[in-house]
Amino acid sequence: MAGLNTEPGKTHNEALQVAVDYGYPAPHHKLLVAILDPIHHSSEMKKRSLLLCGLLLMNLPLRAEFRTWSNPSGTTLDAELVKADGGNVTLRLRNGNLTTFPQTKLSEADREFIKNNPAQAAPSSQTAPTPTVKADRKAKWLTKMDKAREESKETGLPILVLFTGTSWCSYCIKLEDAVFSQKAFKTFANENLVLLLLDFGPGGATKSKDDKKLQEEFGVSGFPTYFLTDASGAKLAKGGYNDKINPESFADWARKSSPAKK
């Protein structure tokens, strides 16, 4: 800080230069300048003020701002922009997890926001391991959400969350016979899905507190009901049984609903 200007009005430029040198984004520049520009006191006091503001700025996160994103159907998501490239957009949720969508699944207002704010994308603070799917992977039905999310993070695959009642629900049994028991579905799941089975008793009864909590969180009142989600828990799509469903139509639904693969 040696040689700090003492003339009125010079503090503005110095504050701005300090913020730029430290790599802080524009909103932080404004904070530093707003504090220092009006101050016309001794050089020593200016030094202390600059040091104090520098410490404050070092504790401010270097990230884009959180905002509400939505798709054409009105589903919303609170997140910040990380990057937008190749027709996809990557968002960081408030819990720190990342999720990637095709930009075509965003509202027109969100696509315009990305177009007008390319510099807001915040670099990840650390490089996460690249999700990989082993060539010989065999998808198995898991029964715990935390295990499913862990596998989803490792593989980069979405989670198929199935609420069913195979011991009493006739449509659940039909869905099992028409889709999930078929070889074509199993082959598709090996490469494209993490599977989570939540099997309820008659009328939706369950002794599992975790399953009951998930039923309430997903708003499930009828069986069978299934969802496609990402590792962060963001819901991508919802489905149920129909008399024309088969492994091929199910796979088509899952592909269209899944985030684009990198």
C-alpha positions as CSV (number, residue, x, y, z in Angstrom):
1,M,0.0,0.0,0.0
2,A,3.0,2.3,-0.1
3,G,2.6,5.5,-2.1
4,L,-1.2,5.6,-1.6
5,N,-2.7,8.7,-3.1
6,T,-4.0,11.3,-0.6
7,E,-5.8,13.6,-3.0
8,P,-9.6,13.7,-2.9
9,G,-11.1,11.5,-5.7
10,K,-8.0,9.3,-6.1
11,T,-9.3,6.7,-3.6
12,H,-12.0,5.7,-6.1
13,N,-9.4,4.6,-8.7
14,E,-7.2,2.9,-6.1
15,A,-10.1,0.9,-4.6
16,L,-11.2,-0.2,-8.1
17,Q,-7.6,-1.3,-8.9
18,V,-7.3,-3.3,-5.7
19,A,-10.5,-5.2,-6.5
20,V,-9.4,-5.8,-10.1
21,D,-5.9,-7.0,-9.0
22,Y,-7.5,-9.5,-6.5
23,G,-9.9,-10.8,-9.2
24,Y,-13.1,-9.9,-7.5
25,P,-16.3,-9.6,-9.6
26,A,-18.0,-6.3,-10.4
27,P,-20.4,-6.2,-7.3
28,H,-17.4,-6.4,-5.0
29,H,-15.7,-3.5,-6.9
30,K,-18.8,-1.4,-6.1
31,L,-18.6,-2.3,-2.4
32,L,-15.0,-1.4,-2.0
33,V,-15.4,1.9,-3.9
34,A,-18.6,2.8,-2.0
35,I,-16.8,2.5,1.3
36,L,-13.6,4.3,0.3
37,D,-14.5,7.0,-2.3
38,P,-16.2,9.4,0.1
39,I,-13.3,9.2,2.6
40,H,-10.9,12.2,2.5
41,H,-8.8,11.7,5.6
42,S,-5.1,10.9,6.2
43,S,-3.0,8.5,4.1
44,E,-2.7,6.2,7.1
45,M,-6.4,6.0,7.6
46,K,-6.9,5.1,4.0
47,K,-4.4,2.3,4.3
48,R,-6.3,0.9,7.2
49,S,-9.6,1.2,5.3
50,L,-8.2,-0.5,2.3
51,L,-6.8,-3.3,4.4
52,L,-10.1,-3.8,6.2
53,C,-12.1,-3.9,2.9
54,G,-9.6,-6.3,1.4
55,L,-10.1,-8.7,4.3
56,L,-13.9,-8.3,3.9
57,L,-13.7,-9.0,0.2
58,M,-11.5,-12.1,0.7
59,N,-14.4,-13.6,2.7
60,L,-16.9,-13.0,-0.1
61,P,-17.5,-16.0,-2.3
62,L,-16.3,-15.6,-5.9
63,R,-19.5,-17.0,-7.4
64,A,-22.3,-16.0,-9.7
65,E,-25.6,-15.1,-7.9
66,F,-28.3,-17.6,-7.2
67,R,-31.5,-17.1,-9.1
68,T,-34.7,-19.0,-9.9
69,W,-34.6,-21.0,-13.1
70,S,-37.6,-22.6,-14.7
71,N,-38.6,-24.9,-17.6
72,P,-41.4,-24.2,-20.1
73,S,-43.9,-26.2,-17.9
74,G,-43.2,-23.9,-14.9
75,T,-41.1,-26.2,-12.7
76,T,-38.5,-24.0,-10.8
77,L,-35.0,-24.5,-9.4
78,D,-33.0,-22.2,-7.2
79,A,-29.4,-22.3,-8.5
80,E,-26.4,-20.4,-9.8
81,L,-24.9,-20.6,-13.3
82,V,-21.7,-22.5,-13.5
83,K,-21.2,-22.8,-17.3
84,A,-23.1,-23.0,-20.5
85,D,-21.5,-24.7,-23.5
86,G,-22.3,-27.2,-26.2
87,G,-26.0,-26.5,-25.9
88,N,-26.0,-27.5,-22.2
89,V,-26.1,-25.5,-19.0
90,T,-24.6,-26.5,-15.7
91,L,-26.1,-25.1,-12.5
92,R,-24.9,-25.3,-8.9
93,L,-27.7,-26.0,-6.3
94,R,-27.6,-24.4,-2.9
95,N,-26.4,-27.7,-1.4
96,G,-23.3,-27.5,-3.7
97,N,-24.3,-30.3,-6.1
98,L,-24.1,-29.7,-9.9
99,T,-26.8,-30.6,-12.4
100,T,-26.6,-30.3,-16.2
101,F,-29.6,-29.7,-18.6
102,P,-30.0,-29.1,-22.3
103,Q,-30.6,-25.4,-22.7
104,T,-33.8,-26.3,-24.6
105,K,-35.3,-27.4,-21.3
106,L,-35.0,-23.9,-19.9
107,S,-37.5,-21.1,-20.2
108,E,-37.0,-18.5,-22.8
109,A,-36.1,-15.9,-20.1
110,D,-33.4,-18.2,-18.7
111,R,-31.9,-18.8,-22.2
112,E,-31.9,-15.0,-22.7
113,F,-30.2,-14.6,-19.3
114,I,-27.4,-17.0,-20.3
115,K,-27.0,-15.2,-23.6
116,N,-26.6,-11.8,-21.8
117,N,-24.5,-13.0,-18.9
118,P,-21.8,-15.3,-20.2
119,A,-19.2,-13.9,-17.7
120,Q,-21.3,-14.8,-14.6
121,A,-20.3,-18.5,-14.8
122,A,-18.3,-19.3,-11.7
123,P,-15.4,-21.8,-11.9
124,S,-15.6,-24.8,-9.7
125,S,-13.5,-24.4,-6.6
126,Q,-12.1,-27.9,-7.1
127,T,-12.0,-30.4,-9.9
128,A,-14.5,-33.2,-9.3
129,P,-13.8,-36.7,-10.6
130,T,-15.3,-37.4,-14.0
131,P,-18.4,-39.7,-13.6
132,T,-17.9,-43.0,-15.5
133,V,-20.1,-46.0,-16.3
134,K,-18.2,-49.3,-16.5
135,A,-18.7,-51.3,-19.6
136,D,-19.7,-54.4,-17.6
137,R,-22.0,-52.5,-15.2
138,K,-25.1,-54.4,-14.0
139,A,-27.8,-52.1,-12.6
140,K,-29.3,-53.4,-9.4
141,W,-32.4,-52.3,-7.5
142,L,-31.3,-50.3,-4.5
143,T,-33.5,-49.7,-1.5
144,K,-31.8,-46.6,0.1
145,M,-31.8,-43.1,-1.4
146,D,-28.4,-42.2,-0.1
147,K,-26.9,-45.3,-1.8
148,A,-28.7,-44.3,-5.1
149,R,-27.4,-40.7,-5.0
150,E,-23.9,-42.0,-4.3
151,E,-24.0,-44.2,-7.3
152,S,-25.6,-41.4,-9.4
153,K,-22.7,-39.1,-8.5
154,E,-20.1,-41.8,-9.4
155,T,-21.7,-42.7,-12.7
156,G,-23.3,-39.5,-13.8
157,L,-26.6,-41.4,-14.4
158,P,-30.1,-40.3,-13.3
159,I,-32.0,-42.2,-10.6
160,L,-35.2,-44.0,-11.4
161,V,-37.2,-43.8,-8.1
162,L,-40.0,-46.4,-8.2
163,F,-42.8,-46.2,-5.7
164,T,-44.6,-49.5,-6.0
165,G,-46.6,-52.3,-4.2
166,T,-45.8,-55.6,-5.8
167,S,-47.6,-57.7,-3.2
168,W,-51.0,-56.1,-3.6
169,C,-51.2,-53.5,-6.4
170,S,-52.4,-55.0,-9.7
171,Y,-51.1,-52.1,-11.8
172,C,-47.7,-52.4,-10.1
173,I,-47.5,-56.0,-11.0
174,K,-48.5,-55.2,-14.6
175,L,-45.7,-52.6,-14.8
176,E,-43.2,-55.1,-13.4
177,D,-44.2,-57.7,-16.0
178,A,-44.4,-55.3,-18.9
179,V,-41.2,-53.4,-18.3
180,F,-38.9,-54.0,-15.4
181,S,-38.7,-57.8,-15.7
182,Q,-37.9,-57.6,-19.4
183,K,-34.3,-58.2,-20.7
184,A,-34.5,-55.1,-22.9
185,F,-35.2,-52.9,-19.8
186,K,-32.3,-54.4,-17.9
187,T,-29.9,-53.9,-20.8
188,F,-31.0,-50.2,-21.0
189,A,-30.7,-49.7,-17.2
190,N,-27.2,-51.1,-17.2
191,E,-26.0,-48.2,-19.3
192,N,-28.5,-45.4,-18.4
193,L,-30.1,-45.7,-14.9
194,V,-29.5,-45.9,-11.2
195,L,-32.4,-48.0,-9.8
196,L,-34.2,-47.3,-6.5
197,L,-37.1,-49.5,-5.4
198,L,-39.5,-48.4,-2.7
199,D,-41.9,-51.2,-2.2
200,F,-45.0,-50.4,0.0
201,G,-47.6,-52.6,1.6
202,P,-51.4,-52.5,1.1
203,G,-52.8,-49.0,0.9
204,G,-49.3,-47.5,0.9
205,A,-48.3,-48.8,4.4
206,T,-44.7,-49.0,5.3
207,K,-42.6,-49.6,8.4
208,S,-39.7,-47.6,6.9
209,K,-39.5,-44.0,8.1
210,D,-37.1,-43.2,5.2
211,D,-39.6,-44.6,2.6
212,K,-42.5,-42.7,4.2
213,K,-40.5,-39.5,4.2
214,L,-39.7,-39.9,0.5
215,Q,-43.3,-40.7,-0.2
216,E,-44.3,-37.4,1.4
217,E,-41.4,-35.4,-0.3
218,F,-42.4,-36.7,-3.7
219,G,-46.1,-36.3,-3.1
220,V,-47.0,-39.9,-4.0
221,S,-50.6,-40.9,-3.3
222,G,-51.1,-43.6,-5.9
223,F,-49.1,-46.7,-7.1
224,P,-47.2,-47.3,-9.2
225,T,-45.5,-43.9,-9.5
226,Y,-42.0,-43.3,-10.7
227,F,-39.7,-40.4,-11.0
228,L,-36.4,-39.6,-12.7
229,T,-34.1,-37.4,-10.6
230,D,-30.5,-36.4,-10.6
231,A,-28.0,-37.0,-7.8
232,S,-29.0,-33.7,-6.1
233,G,-32.6,-34.7,-5.9
234,A,-33.9,-32.4,-8.6
235,K,-36.9,-34.0,-10.3
236,L,-36.6,-34.4,-14.0
237,A,-39.8,-36.3,-14.9
238,K,-42.7,-38.3,-13.5
239,G,-44.5,-41.3,-14.9
240,G,-46.9,-44.2,-14.1
241,Y,-48.5,-47.2,-15.7
242,N,-50.4,-47.3,-19.0
243,D,-51.6,-50.2,-21.0
244,K,-49.2,-49.4,-23.9
245,I,-46.0,-49.2,-21.9
246,N,-43.1,-51.5,-22.8
247,P,-39.3,-51.4,-22.4
248,E,-38.9,-49.4,-25.6
249,S,-41.4,-46.7,-24.8
250,F,-40.0,-46.5,-21.2
251,A,-36.5,-46.1,-22.5
252,D,-37.6,-43.4,-24.9
253,W,-39.2,-41.5,-22.0
254,A,-36.1,-41.8,-19.8
255,R,-33.8,-40.6,-22.6
256,K,-35.9,-37.5,-23.3
257,S,-36.1,-36.7,-19.6
258,S,-32.4,-37.3,-18.7
259,P,-29.8,-34.5,-18.6
260,A,-27.6,-34.6,-21.7
261,K,-24.5,-36.6,-21.4
262,K,-21.2,-34.8,-21.7
